Amino acid sequence: MRILGIDPGYAIVGYGALEFDNVRFNVVNYGAITTKPETPFDKRLAEIYNDMNEVLELLKPDCMSIEKLYFNTNITTGIDVAHARGVIMLAAAQRGIPIYEYTPLQVKVAVTGYGHADKHQVQEMVKNILRLKAAPKPDDTADALAIAICHGHTGGSKMSRIMRSNEVKQLNEKKG
């Protein structure tokens, strides 16, 4: 299974693609989509959307895992990130790529085993799990790889498939 992890943002969108065979991860590619601060916001969103389509075409993921948003103190920044997240998800949805969302806590637990791990601990574990010489840069890229690892560890589990199957059944019952 090829998993594309996404750390959403509007200045930097980290992405990381991994092959996962239920035992081992292999790095396919990783990097970042960047936009310039002086570019009008609507144009930044268009750049993110277009660049994400190029990433999806190049990497051909089986699924996308993306970080769920949470608001700390700056709600304005959170709203702007939500816009960027929306165009990223739109690009995947238009291609029929299943999207899975994970909270920062879920990612930390899946990667380090500890929900209150700091950024450095997560980056070190990403480096170790993927057998890399150094933690990927920028940090957004390492975060995207952590989100992909999280999906591999949790999204592919039998319990996760059962839960998704039940969700689909419930949605179909509501429609029918």
CORQUISUL-V954464 format. One record per pair of residues at least 6 apart in sequence whose C-alpha atoms are under 8 Angstrom apart, sorted by sequence separation. I is the first residue (numbers start at 0). J is the second residue. If there is no record, write none. Layout:
# CORQUISUL-V954464
[[I & J] [I & J]]
This chain:
# CORQUISUL-V954464
[[6 & 12] [7 & 13] [18 & 24] [19 & 25] [91 & 97] [92 & 98] [107 & 113] [108 & 114] [126 & 132] [135 & 141] [153 & 159] [154 & 160] [5 & 12] [6 & 13] [17 & 24] [18 & 25] [70 & 77] [91 & 98] [107 & 114] [126 & 133] [134 & 141] [5 & 13] [6 & 14] [17 & 25] [18 & 26] [35 & 43] [69 & 77] [107 & 115] [126 & 134] [5 & 14] [17 & 26] [18 & 27] [34 & 43] [68 & 77] [105 & 114] [107 & 116] [111 & 120] [125 & 134] [126 & 135] [4 & 14] [5 & 15] [16 & 26] [17 & 27] [88 & 98] [104 & 114] [111 & 121] [3 & 14] [4 & 15] [15 & 26] [16 & 27] [17 & 28] [104 & 115] [110 & 121] [123 & 134] [3 & 15] [4 & 16] [15 & 27] [16 & 28] [34 & 46] [122 & 134] [3 & 16] [15 & 28] [16 & 29] [34 & 47] [68 & 81] [111 & 124] [122 & 135] [2 & 16] [3 & 17] [15 & 29] [33 & 47] [107 & 121] [110 & 124] [1 & 16] [2 & 17] [14 & 29] [15 & 30] [32 & 47] [110 & 125] [1 & 17] [2 & 18] [13 & 29] [14 & 30] [122 & 138] [125 & 141] [1 & 18] [2 & 19] [13 & 30] [14 & 31] [0 & 18] [1 & 19] [13 & 31] [14 & 32] [32 & 50] [0 & 19] [12 & 31] [13 & 32] [32 & 51] [122 & 141] [125 & 144] [0 & 20] [11 & 31] [12 & 32] [122 & 142] [125 & 145] [11 & 32] [12 & 33] [121 & 142] [11 & 33] [10 & 33] [11 & 34] [122 & 145] [9 & 33] [10 & 34] [121 & 145] [9 & 34] [10 & 35] [10 & 36] [63 & 91] [28 & 58] [27 & 58] [63 & 96] [65 & 98] [67 & 100] [9 & 43] [62 & 96] [63 & 97] [64 & 98] [65 & 99] [66 & 100] [67 & 101] [68 & 102] [9 & 44] [12 & 47] [61 & 96] [62 & 97] [63 & 98] [64 & 99] [65 & 100] [66 & 101] [67 & 102] [110 & 145] [47 & 83] [51 & 87] [55 & 91] [60 & 96] [61 & 97] [62 & 98] [63 & 99] [64 & 100] [65 & 101] [66 & 102] [67 & 103] [62 & 99] [64 & 101] [66 & 103] [9 & 47] [44 & 82] [48 & 86] [52 & 90] [110 & 148] [44 & 83] [47 & 86] [48 & 87] [51 & 90] [52 & 91] [106 & 145] [109 & 148] [110 & 149] [47 & 87] [106 & 146] [109 & 149] [16 & 58] [44 & 86] [48 & 90] [106 & 149] [109 & 152] [16 & 60] [105 & 149] [109 & 153] [101 & 146] [101 & 149] [99 & 150] [99 & 154] [3 & 60] [1 & 59] [2 & 60] [3 & 61] [5 & 63] [7 & 65] [1 & 60] [2 & 61] [3 & 62] [4 & 63] [5 & 64] [6 & 65] [7 & 66] [0 & 60] [1 & 61] [2 & 62] [3 & 63] [4 & 64] [5 & 65] [6 & 66] [0 & 61] [1 & 62] [2 & 63] [3 & 64] [4 & 65] [5 & 66] [2 & 64] [9 & 79] [8 & 79] [9 & 80] [8 & 80] [7 & 80] [8 & 81] [9 & 83] [8 & 83] [7 & 83] [8 & 84] [7 & 84] [65 & 143] [7 & 87] [66 & 146] [65 & 146] [64 & 146] [64 & 147] [63 & 147] [64 & 150] [26 & 129] [24 & 128] [25 & 129] [24 & 129] [31 & 137] [30 & 137] [31 & 139] [31 & 140] [30 & 140] [29 & 140] [29 & 144] [13 & 137] [24 & 148] [13 & 138] [14 & 139] [15 & 140] [13 & 139] [14 & 140] [15 & 141] [12 & 139] [13 & 140] [17 & 144] [11 & 139] [12 & 140] [13 & 141] [15 & 143] [16 & 144] [13 & 142] [14 & 143] [15 & 144] [13 & 143] [14 & 144] [17 & 147] [21 & 151] [16 & 147] [17 & 148] [21 & 152] [15 & 147] [19 & 151] [6 & 139] [6 & 140] [21 & 155] [6 & 142] [5 & 142] [6 & 143] [5 & 143] [4 & 143] [5 & 144] [4 & 144] [6 & 146] [4 & 145] [5 & 146] [4 & 146] [5 & 147] [4 & 147] [3 & 147] [4 & 148] [2 & 147] [2 & 150] [2 & 151]]
